[in-house]
Amino acid sequence: MMNHALSILPDAFVERTRQILNPTDLVLWEESLIHPALTVRWTGKPERAGLGAEYLKEQGFTPEPVEWCPEAWLLGSVTRRSVTSLEWVAEQTLFLQSLSSMAAVMAMGVEPGHDVLDLCAAPGAKTSLIHRRQAGRGILVANELSRSRVKRMLALLKRLRISDIDILTGPGEMLGKSHEKCFDRVLADVPCSGEGRFHLSDAASWSRWGESSINGLARRQVALLESACRTLRPGGEVIYATCTMAPEENELVVDRVLKKARTPMEVCEIDLPLEAGRPGLTSWKSHECAPELQRTVRVVAGFGMTPFYMARLRRTE
Ligand SMILES: C[S@@+](CC[C@H](N)C(=O)[O-])C[C@H]1O[C@@H](n2cnc3c(N)ncnc32)[C@H](O)[C@@H]1O
């Protein structure tokens, strides 16, 4: 069954992934492709979050709390349909969101009063969690290049009854100049090859995958991360995140930005107890990265998570 699962995916992709993951994590990845896990997050009043768990139990689920995200529950390997058919999910009081996506926001350490930029924001799932962490204090700017995706984001925010967000539509690469030193926290959840979101039942999810597209994306990612760094106030922090395993889009992007040093940045540890977290790579093929890249986090599949990458960088001056 396992080998059959991998034979559905492009050979070159599977071969690369074998070089990236250790044998144990490779098995976890194969298992997660066959039995994807689902997670939901409470979007109602924080003090009533317990109702979410009660409701899920009444509906026959076994919700497991998430240690580092108090309003999220792991549902395990259940069918998507069994979750989306729930009334509270349909009305988005319980919001279906991947645990990796929540981790990126929790790693930002957003506090009430922080001014925050979400550089590549649509469809707005992470924006809505950032908004919750701000607890009504501080500016939140959500930028997105695609007009049609901005419409989707506006619809989602409306459904979640969130109205106090400044929406910008344009290339995130420009914000470094227009919004220099404006923010305490920035999320750069950049467009990527999406390897962590390939689904065996959906060939479209990997139809555009290829090494040349990875390299093209990497160039855009460097420009977006440089812009994100520039928008930070001294002492401010950016989380650079992708949902892909490709080192060219992860450690190599961060390494390039650090070496170009247009904005002085340091790599910080990510303070989340993630069972699926692994240290960032410090080399890939012929490329050697700065040793501090191991402070960045590769989230592997399993433990309710999908493959993801996060780097936390602080502006030093
Ligand atoms: C990984 S998705 C973001 C997902 C979002 N953070 C969420 O959690 O719902 C990346 C987004 O970046 C947008 N994008 C692509 N190029 C961009 C650019 N140059 N500037 C800003 N956004 C861009 C894409 O349209 C896409 O919506």
PDBQT file of the ligand as one rigid body, heavy atoms in Angstrom, charges set to zero:
ROOT
HETATM    1  C1  LIG A 401       0.799  30.326   0.764  1.00  0.00    +0.000 C 
HETATM    2  S1  LIG A 401      -0.408  31.385   0.152  1.00  0.00    +0.000 S 
HETATM    3  C2  LIG A 401      -0.880  32.291   1.573  1.00  0.00    +0.000 C 
HETATM    4  C3  LIG A 401      -1.879  31.569   2.445  1.00  0.00    +0.000 C 
HETATM    5  C4  LIG A 401      -2.396  32.448   3.574  1.00  0.00    +0.000 C 
HETATM    6  N1  LIG A 401      -1.316  32.978   4.380  1.00  0.00    +0.000 N 
HETATM    7  C5  LIG A 401      -3.370  31.704   4.485  1.00  0.00    +0.000 C 
HETATM    8  O1  LIG A 401      -2.958  31.142   5.485  1.00  0.00    +0.000 OA
HETATM    9  O2  LIG A 401      -4.574  31.694   4.171  1.00  0.00    +0.000 OA
HETATM   10  C6  LIG A 401       0.562  32.555  -0.728  1.00  0.00    +0.000 C 
HETATM   11  C7  LIG A 401      -0.227  33.709  -1.268  1.00  0.00    +0.000 C 
HETATM   12  O3  LIG A 401       0.706  34.657  -1.811  1.00  0.00    +0.000 OA
HETATM   13  C8  LIG A 401       0.089  35.282  -2.925  1.00  0.00    +0.000 C 
HETATM   14  N2  LIG A 401       1.179  35.912  -3.704  1.00  0.00    +0.000 N 
HETATM   15  C9  LIG A 401       1.858  35.417  -4.773  1.00  0.00    +0.000 A 
HETATM   16  N3  LIG A 401       2.810  36.285  -5.162  1.00  0.00    +0.000 NA
HETATM   17  C10 LIG A 401       2.728  37.337  -4.326  1.00  0.00    +0.000 A 
HETATM   18  C11 LIG A 401       3.427  38.579  -4.229  1.00  0.00    +0.000 A 
HETATM   19  N4  LIG A 401       4.423  38.865  -5.065  1.00  0.00    +0.000 N 
HETATM   20  N5  LIG A 401       3.063  39.443  -3.266  1.00  0.00    +0.000 NA
HETATM   21  C12 LIG A 401       2.062  39.163  -2.412  1.00  0.00    +0.000 A 
HETATM   22  N6  LIG A 401       1.350  38.009  -2.452  1.00  0.00    +0.000 NA
HETATM   23  C13 LIG A 401       1.683  37.120  -3.397  1.00  0.00    +0.000 A 
HETATM   24  C14 LIG A 401      -0.642  34.163  -3.606  1.00  0.00    +0.000 C 
HETATM   25  O4  LIG A 401      -1.649  34.664  -4.454  1.00  0.00    +0.000 OA
HETATM   26  C15 LIG A 401      -1.180  33.386  -2.395  1.00  0.00    +0.000 C 
HETATM   27  O5  LIG A 401      -2.467  33.852  -2.069  1.00  0.00    +0.000 OA
ENDROOT
TORSDOF 0
